[in-house]
Amino acid sequence: MATAYWAGGTSTDSNDADNWIDASNGTNPFGSVPDDDDHVIIQPTSLSNVDADCIQNASHTWLSITTLASSSFTASSTYDLILEDENGSGFAVEFATVDTFTHGNGTVTIRNGGTVGDAAIQPATATSTLGLYNLSLSNSSTSCSLYGTNKVWNNVSMASANQEIVLRGATTIGGTLSL
């Protein structure tokens, strides 16, 4: 298990290994595109080593994702993002502010063998592209807490009756809630 940091060294492409480094504001290559063994932290271009914002242009499976303040993570097209663990703060998804995540009509799925407790999703109601498009809980023991004011623009689905979604603020679901 490792942590990959976004640096955008050669492009905005999340699927290019040359865009990832192994430490915050570092210079050493991560060595690969992050996968299901890695936590991901999206850094802002205000850091000296970050050259470009991150655009997700392939489906990814990571342990967790954290976007730092003033960073930008844009999910292009309908690519999915699967998260299988929690970061050091206890979240599978931790977005710093409303402008750090732009969806592309894909699905963010929280799934694992039972250790993911919460998905923290920050305010996401500014435009029709900020926030989550689809949210899915695919493991029977995964719960999801939504913090702050949130918008899921399309659907929220849960795989079993043993799951729970805890609303810790105002949440709007633009499509259907499937239990």
Protein Blocks (a to p, Z undefined) as FASTA:
>chain_A
ZZdddeklmbmcfkbmklpcfbehiabdfhiacdfkbccddddfkbmklmbdcddfbdcd
dfbdcddehiacddehjbdcddfbdcfkopabdcfblmlpccehiacddddehlambdcd
ddffkbmmgccfbdcdfbfkbccddehjdddfkbccdfbfkbccddebdcddfbbcdZZ
